[in-house]
Amino acid sequence: MKKFSGFSAALLVVLLAPMMWAQEHGGQPKTEPHAGAARPAMGHEQGVGGGHIPQHGPAPVRNAPAKPAAPAQGEQRRTFQDAPGHPPAPHVHAENDRWVGHDTGKNDPHYHLDHPWEHGHFTGAIGPQHVWRLHGGNRERFDIGGFFFQAAPYDYDACADWLWDSDDIVIYADPDHVGYYLAYNVRLGTYVHVLYLGPG
């Protein structure tokens, strides 16, 4: 009888662990188990990435800089490394959910689209309550749960270290750039602008 009650208690702990994790982290357990060991997140020791999920997307930019010039061939890339150990890509600070790099406003020519929402609006879940697993592809076309996206060409360098077959991402609305969403990489704490390409 003691063996049976010990087994029952162990089984109960195993079954309840994901729910306890979700309550502790303010969300739901991941929709799919993480396959394989993830590489350490750059900047995690400094409050970026490492599993943190922002509770909200960025606020709209109120005081955008004057209209930037059109992108030029070979233009110097901006770095977003705002503290030692932080990534050079756009990222989110875990301690206050500040979206570093989302500050150019509606007129940024890097994110201008002649035909916004060309493939419709994404109908899947967005925001911190839903974590999506990357299921293959690359920056030009990647799959999350049968939905396909493309990173904005200007952001290609910012997602060069994403694991396209196993990273977890969260999709947020982009309040400034019509036709784009923001894909946040949970492991790295970085994000890129993405276009919805439609279902598979």
Secondary structure, DSSP 8 states (H G I E B T S, - for coil): -HHHHHHHHHHHHHHHHHHHHHHHHTS---SS---S-----TTGGGTB-TT---SS-----SS--S------TT--------STT--SS-EEETTTTEEET--S-TT-GGG--SSTTTT----S--STT--EEEEEEETTEEEETTEEEEE-GGGGGGGTT--TTT-EEEEEE-SSSTT-EEEEETTT-BEEEEEEEEE-
